[in-house]
Structures are given as C-alpha cells and as structure tokens.
Amino acid sequence: MATNIRKVVLGTLLLVASSAIILGSGQIDGAIPEWAPAVAALGMAAGALFVGTSNGARPV
C-alpha cells in the first residue's frame, strides 16, 4: 500500500514540536505564553490525524 510521505512528515513534525512545547512549558515558567500548550495540544491531535490517515486504506 502506498503511504503519503508528506502527511507522515508533517504529522511527525507537528507531534514533535507540540510535544516539545508542552513539555517545555512545565520546565520553564513564564517564558512560554499560557495559551501555547493549548495550541500545542491541538497540534498533537492534528499530527496524529495526519499520521493515522497517511495510508491509502481506511483509517481505524
């Protein structure tokens, strides 16, 4: 089955960047705005969606 490489790369980048923002917000108080982890959580959801639907078959 063919995998859409663009979706996998974009999804992986979103997951990694969003995870770094969420984990970094707990380590560095005040340096990251309060709304950034909320946006990062949406980015993680979008990244998981891109990776999950990158295959040509029906997504689970």
Stockholm file with secondary structure:
# STOCKHOLM 1.0

chainA/1-60         MATNIRKVVLGTLLLVASSAIILGSGQIDGAIPEWAPAVAALGMAAGALFVGTSNGARPV
#=GR chainA/1-60 SS CCBCHHHHHHHHHHHHHHHHHHHHHHHSTTTSCTTHHHHHHHHHHHHHHHHHTCBSSCCC
#=GC SS_cons        CCBCHHHHHHHHHHHHHHHHHHHHHHHSTTTSCTTHHHHHHHHHHHHHHHHHTCBSSCCC
//
